[in-house]
Amino acid sequence: MKITREEESEIKGTPEVSAPAPTETPEQPAAAAKPATRWAAIPLWGRVLLILGIALLLLVFVGYAALQGMLGRIRRASATEAVSQQEETFESDENADDTLSPEDVIWNGADTSVMQDKDIVNLLLIGQDRREGQDRQRSDSMIMVTLNKKTKQISMTSFMRDLYVQIPGYSDNRINAAYAFGGMDLLDSTLNTNFGVEIAGNVEVDFGEFQTLIDSIGGIDLELTQDEADYICGRKRDVTYPQQLRTDWNLHEGVNHLTGEQALIHARNRSLGNDYARTDRQRAVLMAIINKVKQMDAVSIVNFINQVLPLLTTDMTSGEILGYAMEALQMNFDSEHSYRIPAEGTYTGAVIRGMQVLVPDLAANQTYLMDVLYHTDNNQ
């Protein structure tokens, strides 16, 4: 006799528990899809800005690296071996009899503290007449370029080579001897001792390289007097330093296009007028070079810089050069702000140790520099 499962459960006393019917669970919403990358989470406009920013940084980096590479072509001034005081020399002139003893010169000194101004930067351009194979020579040209950050003006001041000054560590001498004795450092110290100016950096070029520099931009346009044109061409013979006659040169009174050789003869001309006229010519040549470069397109300027930098020697770092260049680009540069030391009426001509020199009134010349460069007279 068969016993059913229900009956078996009743016999054992345990009610049968039936399996619960499956319950329906409510449908869960699908989880939000996670982005595959963070880039996908950035909105489109944000991605565009980010790409542009990265591109700009790359351009800046590449441009800066290119500039640094270009500036790496400039020669760096090496440590200067100074001439001992026992080896100092005096560049005497022929048939010049002394009119003043060195002991009779009384220096009234310069106040080096009053010309310290963070908004004024002075850079010195040095031209020296060094032939091939020669060591450091006397500085034949000294032009101080002043960047005034307050007035946004660039000025040029020539220091005449025949200035009789105090040279620290040596006897009083012509100012151009300072560079021959101790290089840039001693020349900067000499300018500071006598006139109170602080030199932030120096750039030096040989006159032969100066000629190459002008030829690299295709020459310059410059206005000449008839005497100046005749002197360059060698047609003027009644002068102290006549030039070789060049019948193939046909320069004339008025505006002329000068080659590097012609411009160099003009800048070094000591036969027409005094040394004041000579420094005026040098600043005029420098201004003509700048005006020519300003007219070039960007590619030509880059080519010019690449050709010129190896001709120069400096004691400035690439960072300093870039910084001063960026400041100068925002400033005015014209021939009206062009000066020379000693200023008119602030010196005495004399012959000392056989040298024809200009003995400056240091205090008067410092006051002049303060007025024209630092604007202490409040005239902008």
C-alpha positions as CSV (number, residue, x, y, z in Angstrom):
1,M,0.0,0.0,0.0
2,K,1.5,3.3,-1.0
3,I,1.7,6.2,1.4
4,T,1.6,9.7,-0.1
5,R,4.1,12.4,0.9
6,E,1.4,14.3,2.7
7,E,0.4,11.2,4.8
8,E,4.1,10.6,5.5
9,S,4.5,14.1,6.8
10,E,1.5,13.8,9.0
11,I,2.9,10.5,10.5
12,K,6.2,12.3,11.2
13,G,4.5,15.4,12.6
14,T,6.3,17.8,10.3
15,P,4.3,19.8,8.0
16,E,5.7,20.0,4.5
17,V,7.0,23.3,3.5
18,S,6.5,24.0,-0.1
19,A,9.1,25.9,-2.0
20,P,8.3,29.6,-2.2
21,A,7.1,30.9,-5.4
22,P,9.6,33.0,-7.1
23,T,9.0,36.7,-6.4
24,E,9.4,39.4,-9.1
25,T,12.0,42.1,-8.2
26,P,11.4,45.5,-9.6
27,E,13.6,46.4,-12.6
28,Q,16.7,48.4,-11.6
29,P,17.7,51.4,-13.7
30,A,20.9,50.9,-15.7
31,A,24.0,52.4,-14.1
32,A,25.4,55.6,-15.9
33,A,28.2,54.8,-18.3
34,K,31.6,55.9,-17.1
35,P,33.8,57.9,-19.5
36,A,36.5,55.9,-21.2
37,T,39.1,58.6,-20.4
38,R,39.4,62.0,-18.6
39,W,40.0,63.6,-22.0
40,A,36.4,62.5,-23.0
41,A,35.0,64.3,-19.9
42,I,36.4,67.6,-21.0
43,P,33.9,69.7,-23.1
44,L,34.8,70.5,-26.7
45,W,35.7,74.1,-26.0
46,G,38.0,73.1,-23.2
47,R,39.8,70.7,-25.4
48,V,40.3,73.4,-28.1
49,L,41.7,75.8,-25.5
50,L,44.0,73.1,-24.1
51,I,45.4,72.3,-27.5
52,L,45.9,75.9,-28.3
53,G,47.7,76.4,-24.9
54,I,50.0,73.5,-25.5
55,A,50.8,74.7,-29.0
56,L,51.5,78.2,-27.7
57,L,53.9,76.8,-25.1
58,L,55.7,74.8,-27.7
59,L,56.1,77.8,-29.9
60,V,57.4,79.9,-27.0
61,F,59.8,77.1,-26.0
62,V,61.0,76.6,-29.6
63,G,61.3,80.4,-30.1
64,Y,63.3,80.8,-26.8
65,A,65.5,77.9,-27.7
66,A,66.1,79.4,-31.1
67,L,67.0,82.7,-29.6
68,Q,69.3,81.1,-27.1
69,G,71.0,79.3,-30.0
70,M,71.4,82.5,-31.9
71,L,72.8,84.3,-28.8
72,G,75.2,81.4,-28.3
73,R,77.0,82.6,-31.4
74,I,78.2,85.8,-29.7
75,R,81.7,85.7,-28.3
76,R,82.0,85.9,-24.5
77,A,84.6,88.1,-22.8
78,S,87.1,85.9,-21.1
79,A,88.9,86.8,-17.8
80,T,91.0,89.8,-18.4
81,E,94.7,89.7,-17.6
82,A,95.5,93.2,-16.4
83,V,98.7,95.1,-17.4
84,S,100.9,95.8,-14.4
85,Q,101.3,99.4,-13.3
86,Q,105.0,99.1,-14.3
87,E,103.9,98.3,-17.9
88,E,101.5,101.2,-18.3
89,T,102.2,103.4,-21.3
90,F,101.3,106.9,-22.4
91,E,100.3,107.6,-26.0
92,S,102.3,110.8,-26.6
93,D,101.8,113.0,-29.6
94,E,104.6,114.4,-31.8
95,N,105.9,117.9,-31.2
96,A,103.6,118.3,-28.1
97,D,105.3,120.2,-25.3
98,D,103.8,119.8,-21.8
99,T,101.6,122.7,-20.7
100,L,100.5,121.0,-17.4
101,S,102.1,118.7,-14.9
102,P,100.1,115.6,-13.7
103,E,100.5,116.8,-10.2
104,D,98.7,120.1,-11.0
105,V,95.5,118.4,-12.0
106,I,93.0,118.6,-9.1
107,W,90.1,116.1,-9.3
108,N,86.8,117.2,-7.8
109,G,85.5,113.7,-8.0
110,A,82.1,112.2,-8.8
111,D,79.3,111.2,-6.5
112,T,78.8,107.6,-7.6
113,S,75.7,107.2,-5.4
114,V,73.4,109.8,-7.0
115,M,73.3,108.0,-10.4
116,Q,72.1,104.6,-9.1
117,D,68.6,104.2,-10.5
118,K,66.9,100.9,-11.2
119,D,65.0,102.5,-14.0
120,I,68.2,103.5,-15.8
121,V,70.3,100.9,-17.6
122,N,73.7,101.9,-19.2
123,L,75.3,99.6,-21.8
124,L,78.7,100.4,-23.3
125,L,79.6,99.9,-27.0
126,I,83.4,99.6,-27.4
127,G,85.2,99.9,-30.7
128,Q,88.9,99.1,-30.7
129,D,91.5,99.3,-33.5
130,R,93.0,95.9,-33.3
131,R,94.9,94.4,-36.3
132,E,95.1,90.7,-37.0
133,G,97.3,88.9,-34.5
134,Q,97.3,91.8,-32.0
135,D,96.1,91.5,-28.4
136,R,93.7,94.0,-26.7
137,Q,94.3,97.5,-27.9
138,R,93.0,101.0,-26.7
139,S,89.3,101.7,-27.1
140,D,89.0,104.0,-30.0
141,S,85.3,104.5,-29.6
142,M,83.2,104.4,-26.4
143,I,79.4,105.0,-26.8
144,M,77.2,104.6,-23.8
145,V,73.6,103.5,-24.7
146,T,71.2,104.5,-22.0
147,L,67.7,102.8,-21.6
148,N,65.4,104.9,-19.5
149,K,62.5,102.8,-18.4
150,K,60.6,105.8,-17.0
151,T,60.7,108.0,-20.1
152,K,60.8,105.0,-22.6
153,Q,63.8,106.8,-24.3
154,I,67.1,105.4,-25.6
155,S,70.0,107.9,-25.6
156,M,73.6,107.7,-26.8
157,T,76.6,109.4,-25.1
158,S,80.1,109.4,-26.6
159,F,83.1,109.6,-24.3
160,M,86.0,111.2,-26.2
161,R,89.1,109.1,-26.4
162,D,91.4,112.0,-25.4
163,L,89.7,112.6,-22.1
164,Y,92.3,112.8,-19.3
165,V,90.9,110.8,-16.3
166,Q,91.7,108.8,-13.2
167,I,92.3,105.1,-14.0
168,P,91.9,103.0,-10.8
169,G,95.2,101.3,-9.9
170,Y,97.2,103.3,-12.5
171,S,98.4,106.8,-13.3
172,D,96.1,109.4,-14.7
173,N,95.9,108.8,-18.5
174,R,93.7,109.1,-21.5
175,I,90.5,107.2,-21.0
176,N,91.1,104.9,-23.9
177,A,94.1,103.4,-22.0
178,A,91.8,101.9,-19.4
179,Y,90.5,99.3,-21.9
180,A,94.1,98.4,-23.0
181,F,95.2,98.0,-19.4
182,G,92.3,96.0,-17.9
183,G,89.6,95.4,-20.5
184,M,85.9,96.0,-19.9
185,D,86.0,95.8,-16.1
186,L,88.6,98.5,-15.8
187,L,87.0,100.8,-18.4
188,D,83.6,100.4,-16.5
189,S,85.3,101.2,-13.2
190,T,87.0,104.3,-14.8
191,L,83.7,105.7,-16.0
192,N,82.2,105.1,-12.6
193,T,85.1,106.7,-10.8
194,N,85.2,109.8,-12.9
195,F,81.5,110.4,-14.0
196,G,79.5,108.3,-11.5
197,V,77.7,106.2,-14.2
198,E,77.1,102.5,-13.7
199,I,77.7,100.2,-16.7
200,A,75.4,97.1,-16.7
201,G,77.0,95.4,-19.7
202,N,79.5,95.8,-22.5
203,V,79.6,95.0,-26.2
204,E,82.9,95.2,-28.1
205,V,83.7,95.1,-31.8
206,D,86.9,95.5,-33.8
207,F,86.8,98.0,-36.6
208,G,87.5,95.4,-39.2
209,E,84.4,93.5,-38.0
210,F,82.5,96.8,-37.9
211,Q,83.1,97.0,-41.7
212,T,81.8,93.5,-42.2
213,L,78.7,94.3,-40.1
214,I,77.8,97.2,-42.4
215,D,78.4,95.2,-45.5
216,S,76.1,92.4,-44.1
217,I,73.1,94.8,-44.4
218,G,74.0,96.1,-47.8
219,G,75.6,99.4,-46.7
220,I,74.0,102.5,-45.2
221,D,72.7,105.8,-46.4
222,L,74.4,108.8,-44.8
223,E,74.5,112.5,-45.4
224,L,78.0,113.9,-46.1
225,T,79.5,117.4,-46.5
226,Q,81.7,117.9,-49.6
227,D,84.8,117.8,-47.4
228,E,83.7,114.5,-45.9
229,A,83.0,113.0,-49.3
230,D,86.4,114.2,-50.6
231,Y,88.2,112.8,-47.5
232,I,86.6,109.3,-47.9
233,C,87.5,109.2,-51.6
234,G,91.1,110.4,-50.9
235,R,90.6,113.6,-52.9
236,K,91.4,115.8,-49.9
237,R,95.1,115.9,-49.5
238,D,95.7,118.9,-47.2
239,V,94.8,117.0,-44.0
240,T,96.7,115.2,-41.3
241,Y,95.7,111.7,-42.3
242,P,95.0,111.7,-46.0
243,Q,93.3,108.5,-47.4
244,Q,94.3,106.5,-50.4
245,L,92.9,108.0,-53.6
246,R,90.0,106.0,-54.9
247,T,89.0,107.2,-58.4
248,D,86.3,104.4,-58.5
249,W,84.4,106.1,-55.6
250,N,82.2,109.0,-56.6
251,L,80.8,110.3,-53.3
252,H,79.4,113.8,-53.2
253,E,77.8,116.3,-50.9
254,G,74.4,115.1,-49.7
255,V,73.0,111.7,-49.0
256,N,75.3,108.8,-50.2
257,H,75.1,105.1,-50.0
258,L,78.2,103.9,-48.2
259,T,79.9,100.5,-48.2
260,G,81.4,99.1,-45.0
261,E,84.8,100.3,-45.9
262,Q,83.6,103.8,-46.7
263,A,81.6,104.1,-43.5
264,L,84.6,102.9,-41.5
265,I,86.8,105.6,-43.0
266,H,84.1,108.2,-42.2
267,A,83.7,107.0,-38.6
268,R,87.4,107.1,-38.0
269,N,88.0,110.5,-39.6
270,R,90.1,112.6,-37.3
271,S,91.3,115.0,-40.0
272,L,88.1,117.2,-40.3
273,G,87.2,119.1,-37.3
274,N,88.1,118.1,-33.8
275,D,87.3,114.9,-31.9
276,Y,83.9,116.2,-31.2
277,A,83.1,116.0,-34.9
278,R,84.5,112.5,-35.0
279,T,82.2,111.3,-32.2
280,D,79.3,112.9,-34.0
281,R,80.1,110.9,-37.1
282,Q,80.3,107.7,-35.1
283,R,76.9,108.2,-33.6
284,A,75.5,109.1,-37.0
285,V,76.9,105.9,-38.5
286,L,75.4,103.9,-35.6
287,M,72.0,105.5,-36.1
288,A,72.1,104.8,-39.9
289,I,72.8,101.1,-39.1
290,I,69.8,101.0,-36.8
291,N,67.5,102.8,-39.3
292,K,68.5,100.3,-42.0
293,V,67.8,97.3,-39.8
294,K,64.4,98.7,-38.7
295,Q,63.4,98.7,-42.4
296,M,64.1,95.0,-42.9
297,D,61.6,92.2,-42.8
298,A,61.7,89.5,-40.1
299,V,63.6,87.0,-42.2
300,S,66.3,89.6,-43.1
301,I,66.6,90.7,-39.5
302,V,67.2,87.1,-38.4
303,N,69.8,86.6,-41.1
304,F,71.5,89.9,-40.0
305,I,71.6,88.8,-36.4
306,N,73.1,85.5,-37.3
307,Q,75.8,87.2,-39.3
308,V,76.6,89.9,-36.8
309,L,76.6,88.1,-33.4
310,P,79.9,86.2,-34.1
311,L,81.5,89.6,-34.7
312,L,80.7,90.8,-31.2
313,T,82.2,90.2,-27.8
314,T,80.2,90.7,-24.6
315,D,80.3,90.2,-20.9
316,M,76.5,89.8,-20.7
317,T,74.6,86.5,-20.4
318,S,72.0,85.5,-23.0
319,G,69.3,86.1,-20.5
320,E,70.5,89.7,-19.9
321,I,70.8,90.4,-23.6
322,L,67.2,89.1,-24.2
323,G,65.9,91.2,-21.3
324,Y,67.5,94.4,-22.5
325,A,66.4,93.8,-26.0
326,M,62.8,93.3,-25.0
327,E,62.9,96.6,-23.1
328,A,64.6,98.4,-25.9
329,L,61.9,97.3,-28.4
330,Q,59.3,99.3,-26.4
331,M,61.4,102.5,-26.4
332,N,62.1,105.5,-28.7
333,F,65.4,105.9,-30.3
334,D,66.3,109.0,-32.3
335,S,69.3,111.3,-33.1
336,E,67.9,114.1,-30.9
337,H,69.0,112.2,-27.7
338,S,72.7,112.1,-28.6
339,Y,75.4,113.5,-26.4
340,R,79.1,113.6,-25.7
341,I,81.5,113.9,-22.8
342,P,83.1,116.3,-22.0
343,A,80.2,118.6,-22.5
344,E,80.8,122.0,-24.1
345,G,82.5,124.4,-21.7
346,T,83.3,121.7,-19.1
347,Y,86.9,120.9,-19.9
348,T,90.4,122.4,-20.5
349,G,92.7,121.5,-23.3
350,A,96.3,120.6,-22.2
351,V,99.4,118.7,-23.0
352,I,100.3,116.2,-20.2
353,R,103.2,113.7,-20.5
354,G,103.4,114.6,-24.2
355,M,99.7,113.8,-24.7
356,Q,97.2,116.3,-26.1
357,V,94.3,115.8,-23.7
358,L,91.0,117.2,-22.5
359,V,90.9,117.7,-18.8
360,P,87.3,117.5,-17.7
361,D,85.5,119.2,-14.8
362,L,84.1,116.0,-13.4
363,A,81.4,117.6,-11.3
364,A,80.1,119.7,-14.2
365,N,80.0,116.7,-16.5
366,Q,78.3,114.5,-14.0
367,T,75.6,117.2,-13.6
368,Y,75.2,117.3,-17.3
369,L,74.7,113.6,-17.5
370,M,72.2,113.7,-14.7
371,D,70.2,116.4,-16.5
372,V,70.2,114.7,-20.0
373,L,70.0,111.1,-19.0
374,Y,68.3,111.1,-15.6
375,H,66.3,114.2,-16.0
376,T,67.1,115.7,-12.7
377,D,66.0,119.1,-14.1
378,N,62.5,117.5,-14.5
379,N,62.5,118.1,-18.3
380,Q,61.3,115.0,-20.0
